[in-house]
Amino acid sequence: MNTQASRPSSHDISAWRSQYRLTHTFHLLLDTNAPIASEVEAVLQRAQARVEKWVIVRRAGCYEHCIIVEGISDESARALSKEFAGLAGQIKVHVEHMLHFGGEVAQRCQ
């Protein structure tokens, strides 16, 4: 039995990977007395994450950060989430992992 034949080649996998892009959306909620945007930015730079979009909203005594990044793996996103949670005492962090498919793949999914 040839087990290698049942595995996709690395060329096939790289072709498949070129059809999507992975992003991570971090939702940070913290008290207005703890402005940490510069610390969050430093953490992202150390992780070499590319920020696609960053929105900060002030609501009812809190800052809500919504940060969409790309260029990192799921494992790196989890590590960043833990690092963000350790920046301030009362910070809440939630991360979403999203796959965005390219045109050809998206058309097949419809």
HUGI-V411756 format. One record per pair of residues at least 6 apart in sequence whose ideal C-beta (glycine too) atoms are under 8 Angstrom apart, sorted by the first residue. I is the first residue (numbers start at 1). J is the second residue. If there is no record, write none. Layout:
I;J, I;J
//
This chain:
8;16, 18;102, 19;101, 19;102, 19;104, 19;105, 20;99, 20;100, 20;101, 20;102, 20;105, 21;70, 21;99, 21;100, 21;102, 22;70, 22;73, 22;74, 22;97, 22;98, 22;99, 22;100, 23;52, 23;68, 23;69, 23;70, 23;98, 23;100, 24;49, 24;68, 24;69, 24;70, 24;72, 24;74, 24;77, 24;80, 24;95, 24;96, 24;97, 24;98, 25;66, 25;67, 25;68, 25;69, 25;95, 25;96, 25;98, 26;65, 26;66, 26;67, 26;68, 26;69, 26;77, 26;80, 26;81, 26;84, 26;93, 26;94, 26;95, 27;64, 27;65, 27;66, 27;93, 27;94, 27;95, 27;96, 28;40, 28;63, 28;64, 28;65, 28;67, 28;84, 28;91, 28;92, 28;93, 29;62, 29;63, 29;64, 29;65, 29;91, 29;92, 29;93, 30;36, 30;62, 30;63, 30;65, 30;88, 30;90, 30;91, 30;92, 31;61, 31;62, 31;63, 31;88, 31;90, 32;58, 32;61, 32;62, 32;63, 34;88, 34;89, 34;90, 34;91, 35;63, 36;87, 36;88, 36;91, 37;56, 37;65, 39;87, 40;65, 40;67, 40;84, 40;87, 43;80, 43;83, 43;84, 43;87, 44;51, 44;67, 44;69, 44;80, 47;72, 47;76, 47;79, 47;80, 48;71, 48;72, 49;69, 49;70, 49;71, 49;72, 49;76, 49;80, 50;69, 50;70, 50;71, 51;67, 51;68, 51;69, 52;68, 52;69, 52;70, 53;66, 53;67, 53;68, 54;65, 54;66, 54;67, 54;68, 55;65, 55;66, 55;67, 56;63, 56;64, 56;65, 56;66, 57;63, 57;64, 57;66, 58;64, 69;77, 72;80, 74;97, 77;95, 77;97, 78;95, 80;95, 81;93, 81;94, 81;95, 84;91, 84;93, 85;91, 85;92, 85;93, 101;109
//
